Amino acid sequence: MARMFGLSRTRAAELIAEGHVQVDGSGVGKSDRVLPGAVVDVTIPTLVDPLVVVPEIVEGIKIIHDDDSIVVIDKPVGVAVHPSPGWSGPTVVGHLVGAGFRIATSGASERQGIVQRLDVGTSGVMVICKSERAYSLLKNAFRHRTVDKTYHALVQGHPDPHEGTVDAPIGRHPKYDYKFAVMADGRASVTHYETLEAHRFASLLEVRLETGRTHQIRVHMAALKHPCVGDLTYGADPTLAKRVGLERQWLHAVRLGFEHPETGEQVEYSSTYPDDLAAALEVVRESH
């Protein structure tokens, strides 16, 4: 195989192990000999680049606002913002390309036009840039913390005090590379919270982000011993999650405010709770 197709012996062995090679219609082992007259069938699958943007209309993405500079969307749960290694599901960028939107070309190819991100498991309002000018101005606005990012989070228990600020650096978890944690050598991270509703098992918080670290709200709430309801990755109670019918963290980006890159006006866009979060909140509200 290596000689016939110019493959390395390692790649040839991989194809055999994956079942892509047959001799006279039967599977073979990598050390089997091919006898004279035998027919060797080899299928070499096309390797897909995990960072390639695949145009695909994604059900559930709503367009909140659209003009020549920006498009503001309501992202549903289960959708990544852009392609990344290990993610084969739908993406915001893929949806916009598939729907015919022109996106700024600034940024890495798979993240063109992206100036902010939301976790796959987090829903809500976010902005994508269509013009290069918008990308440059909004990228700076996020970098200099002049964008108002407001989330609502349903957390377990009752934070004490009822409102406050968490100023604790965040870095990648030392044991689990898919998680983050408060780390002394992490990046500066500041979260402001205020209790909107206090119920028997949980509290509804309004959270404003001063910085924008990956998993920031989830990590800071877990560090306070009040993880987001349903956030099993960061220590939430699975029994409570099942009781309220949640399969993801109760966290939603409700408002986004910034200076419009073209008009210079202060604009604000908002998103209502999706059905799963609204239903879970009602269960908590009715628990006595």
Disulfide bonds with the S-S distance in Angstrom:
none
